[in-house]
Amino acid sequence: METKTGLRGILADIYTYRRAYILTIIAAFGGMLFGWDTGLIGGILTMSSFQKSFALDKTSKDFSNLQGNIVSILQGGCFFGAASSFYLGDRLGRKLALIIASVIFIAGSLIQTCAALNTTNLSQLYVGRFIGGFGVGLISAVVPTYIGENANKEIRGRCIGTMQLFNVTGIMLSYFVNYGMEKNFKGRADLKWRVPFALQILPGLFLLVGILSQNESPRWLVEKNRIDDARIALTQVRGKSRQDPSVEHELQEIINDFRGREKLSIAQQWRAAFEGRNVFYPCSQAIILMFWQQWSGTNSINYYSPQIFASIGVKGTSAGLFATGIYGVVKVVFTLLGLLLATEQIGRKWSLIVGGAGQAFAMFYIGIHSGVVGPAAQGASLNGSGTFAVVCVYLFAVFYSFGWGPIPFVLSAESVPNHLRSLVMALALMTQWLFNFVIAKITPIMLSDITYGTFLVFGCTCALSCVYAVFCVPETRKVPLESVHLLFEGGILKGCFNDLFPSRSRARGLQKHSHVPHEHYTSDDEGDASVDAKTKIEATHIEKSGSV
């Protein structure tokens, strides 16, 4: 079934795939967790109440380094959380891994909220941020895998990308919470920063409670040879009966893809990732995409947007926080529009190309303006070029929101072979959090030492990521998960370049590709067909397991 366009078509589409969308929305609260922290910490660092609670001197030469430490300790936890996702997500299942991660995140948030009680020492804050980060890192690796393995192929990209929508929604909400607390709160000073930390517990609770009602990944269940449980999971997320021929057909596709590769050990999965170019390429692509995403400079703005707006010429703490809040609104609106109108319409590849080109333009203009004109003088209003520099910060958000924001998660989760997804997603998210850590650490130093050069560096990396998308990224739109591997056979780079042109895109020919003869499942006598299908699947399972 094709996805639909237009408002009525989109609403009909949502109704058709409502079970998958509900699962997606619940799991995507995991994106809101790290979005909230990403947005709140930059604003909190500028609050005089926070600086007073920890006896921080913003005029000190060590202040930029301390800022980087406070922000980046969370990314350190995220790195190790993402690393643990390989074991926890693979051995315990996607669902239980998300439950454990939610509990860890909530614990870390409580520790952060209660920091600096009768002390100005930063140690408790660091510990809380590392623990919370561990939960965030685990969630960030498991959620796109969990959604991708459950969503229908027609809406898979949109569903995986919803995690990014919730991420930027968390960023936006935290921006405005910071702004409201700084501008309007008249009570105890330290509550200005404690309340934002405490409120990030809410999406953690929503994820924890909501995920209990959802099914496990049917592909993980097949990998563990739990065929009947996989059938039940598929019927739940598809909203169909166990006897439905389409459910049996999809289940047979999954079983065929896993044949001979069930319950692989860690060492076996590592060896499998390097067993040939057609396997290594999609595995390495997931890591490269996350590298380019982080070097776009998006998190330099997310973490330090008040400081960046000040460097352009927006003066005052409240003004900077408000401008940052508007930045968050722009990201939410255009991420939503991108998921509705671009991800499944123009595809993954062109979303990356257009997004990367727009990001590069915005960063180059901000850098050139800052180098040639500099910020407005104290008390002076922004001139025309300064105003457009502020606009370019928002333009960057627009292009990032439908391209390099959601698409790396989409491509990483759907391009990797089923039996290697846990391993590769762990490596991809470790890469993301490693360079997230690097960016969080070096951005305040770059803004202080090379000033406008910061934006020129990110402009260059955005341009390079655009070139990579043109020549090295395939189009996967609506290709079944069990057929995506065909995009990485033969001349990979030639095929990726051909995917630039809709008439030559390989995805069009693979959208209805199947490894299972459809005649087994499309008999006019639906009951007999489904029974035949079920018998075939069980026979295949017996043959695979070597049991009778």
C-alpha angles and dihedrals in degrees: 000000000000124000114247134231131216125051096282091044092051091049090050089048091053090051093048093053097030096132092055091046092051091052089047094052093050094047092043090066081081087069090053091058097066092031089060094051092043090056101039102050097063092052094043091054090060094052114106089212091060092046090050093049091057098032093243119168110210090196091059118108088230094056095091090051092049090049089054091049094051093049099040099047087075090055089052089058090045091055093056092041090055089048091054091052090078092062100032097041093044100042103032099030133251095275098051090044089057091049092052092045092051092054091049092049093050090051091051092049091053091051091051092048092053096046122121095030105152090343140070094209116126095210097097091047090052092049093048093048092049093050092045089047091054089057092046092050092050091048094047092057098041101043098064089044092049094047094043093051092051105037124094113253091242092064102021096113093047092048096049089045090055087078087065090048090056089044093058090041088058090048091051095047092049091049092056094042088055091047094048094047093047095046105034111020111104101173132088107344099228091057088071089076100024094060094057089050091049095048092060087071089073099073088046090056092046090053093045095050097038098049091058090072096049131088127252120254108282090213092055089049092052090049088056091047092247093137099162091049089049090053090051091048092051093049090051098049093040093045092230137120123266089247094056109124093219091057092050091047093052091046091053090051090054093046092050091051093052096043108134093002103080123131095003115185121238091259091048092052091050091051092045091055090062099038095106145350093258090059100036094051098062090040093053092041091063090056094045092050091055090048092055092044092058095043090055085086095239095131093048085065094039094053101033105024095128089054092045093050088049090052089054093048109272103133132202132040095258093046091050092049092048092049087049090051091054088050088057092050091052091052093050095048096047095041088055092047090047093053092047099042111019117029095063096024110047092017138230098290099053091042088060094045097049092040094051093048092050093047091051092052092050095048094046092051093049090049095047092046092049091048098045104032104017125200122320115272119260109286094008123118123240116272124220097274091044091052091051089050088058089047089053090059086059092043088055088055091050095054095039092051097066098029128030093014102066105008100071088058090048096049094042093053097043104036099056120089113261094243092053101040097103092050097045096043089052090052093044094051091043086057091048094051094042092058091037084059091048093049093046090051100045103035097081089045092049092048089051099042109029097018108180091021087073091071094044090055091052091045090057093049091049090053091049092049089054090054090049091052092052098052107022111032121084126211112250101172111151094345110142113253090239091055101043090092089070088071089066098053126096118000100004099181093044090051092048091053092048088054087069088077117064093214091056099036112130092210091072091061094045100048092094096030115136137181090202123071106248093214088077090065109030103065116143086237095069094185094054091044093053092047090051090048093050091048090051092050094049091048089052090050092051091049091050096048093044092230134120 
